[in-house]
Amino acid sequence: MKLGLRVSQIAKTYNGNDVLKDCSFSFEKPGIYVLTGANGCGKSTFLRICSLLEPPDSGEVIYSDEKGAVPRDTALKRRITLVLPKIGLFNKTVFRNISYGLLVRGIRGREAAARVERVLEFVGLGHKKDQNARTLSSGEAQRVGIARALVVEPDILFLDEPTASIDRKNTEIIETIIQQVKVDGKSIVVMTTHDPAQAERLADFRMMMHDGKILQEIIS
Amino acid sequence: MFLAESFRKAFSLIVHLDAELIGIIILSLQVSGSALILATLLGLPLAAFLGFKRFPLRDVCISTLHTFMGLPPVVVGLFVYLLLSRSGPLGFFALLYTPTAMIIAQTILSFPIVTSLSHSAIVSVDPIIRQASQTLGATPVQVSLNIISEARYGIMSAVMAGFGRVTAEVGAILIVGGNIAGFTRVMTTTIALETDKGNFELALALGIILLLISLLVNSMLYYIQRKGAVGNR
């Protein structure tokens, strides 16, 4: 059942600074939504609020599907995933990092193994599955972070600056992965980047954030 | 010459697996192992509670635990003695001068160490792990369990430190155990007694075993700390 998201007039203040002011947007059509803007303009905060990692000070974050508004519970949180800019890899093998999302959903054994193997091949890290995830390069770590999110097959995938701290080769790999995610024609990917060229390459829908507001929506 | 002869006899006791020596070592490990299991079972949930919950007097609890890490064993021994003595509040259990009394004393000694160091390990886990777990759909309980899992090397170090403390301890178990041959006589109390008697072979043999146990524990501690020291991403 397709999940959509509408944020309405959200605002957030940190230590007296208005990070977000009156932000509204709807994510309903499948595709890649790219939010651009300078560092510190509020992109990450917007994504954290959209992905329910933290609440806004005011405004609404409303998820809905064909049946109407979806209650904000664990079941909803398990239909969306955010990949943080600092991945937060667990001090475990790559395999166990990726299977974590399945484990918390009660998916174990052969089914979990098959799904992890599939997503590992998808991100090109099948040969690293038994390696401690914290010994990977930055680019590989980022791919594990994305694989960890993809394995749970989220309706909406949020990616916060997925290529900010990695080299060009890994950036290309990750951009290819992101483009492949939308191939199924059902998924919504919402990502932030400070690189306008990357936004140009990936976006189906572009947004720009400036001074805590979403200024424009450009349909690519 | 005298020293060399004592060492020769001590090694002979070890090599020939002297029955008395083995009995003392087994009892020591049983008492210290049981105390450590109890301290871990009680201390780990408290460490997690202090790590995850914010409540009034939390800082006082943590400071108290840190202070109790340096509890003098004889004071613990005295306290447990008063509790378990015939006229004490728990005297009706008749536990004084039994291995159970020694386990209670060693549990009290190791509990603050296991709890404090486990708490430190839990709060040292990078906050990003909590957020990453949340973004992957974990419930609050699952998030907490994952953080404990990430702190596992620190927790294992805490348990090892607790073990090191109780195996080397003599004051508390001497007071509450009574050093009864074949019943409450453990390595450290035997060393003290045999040295007083001038019977250095058994004392030296037990000293060597104690040092080997200490070496083993510290080697494991070093290995655990190295294994856990993988950079964060």
Chai-1 contact restraints between the chains, C-beta under 6 A:
chainA,res_idxA,chainB,res_idxB,connection_type,confidence,min_distance_angstrom,max_distance_angstrom,comment,restraint_id
A,T74,B,T139,contact,1.0,0.0,6.0,A-B,restraint_1
A,K77,B,G137,contact,1.0,0.0,6.0,A-B,restraint_2
A,R78,B,G137,contact,1.0,0.0,6.0,A-B,restraint_3
A,T81,B,T135,contact,1.0,0.0,6.0,A-B,restraint_4
A,L82,B,T135,contact,1.0,0.0,6.0,A-B,restraint_5
A,K86,B,I128,contact,1.0,0.0,6.0,A-B,restraint_6
A,I87,B,R233,contact,1.0,0.0,6.0,A-B,restraint_7
A,G88,B,I128,contact,1.0,0.0,6.0,A-B,restraint_8
A,G88,B,I129,contact,1.0,0.0,6.0,A-B,restraint_9
A,G88,B,A132,contact,1.0,0.0,6.0,A-B,restraint_10
A,L89,B,R233,contact,1.0,0.0,6.0,A-B,restraint_11
A,N91,B,E150,contact,1.0,0.0,6.0,A-B,restraint_12
A,N91,B,V230,contact,1.0,0.0,6.0,A-B,restraint_13
A,Y100,B,L136,contact,1.0,0.0,6.0,A-B,restraint_14
A,G101,B,L136,contact,1.0,0.0,6.0,A-B,restraint_15
A,G101,B,G137,contact,1.0,0.0,6.0,A-B,restraint_16
A,V104,B,G137,contact,1.0,0.0,6.0,A-B,restraint_17
A,V104,B,A138,contact,1.0,0.0,6.0,A-B,restraint_18
A,V104,B,Q142,contact,1.0,0.0,6.0,A-B,restraint_19
A,N132,B,V230,contact,1.0,0.0,6.0,A-B,restraint_20
A,R134,B,V230,contact,1.0,0.0,6.0,A-B,restraint_21
A,R134,B,G231,contact,1.0,0.0,6.0,A-B,restraint_22
A,R134,B,R233,contact,1.0,0.0,6.0,A-B,restraint_23
A,A141,B,R233,contact,1.0,0.0,6.0,A-B,restraint_24
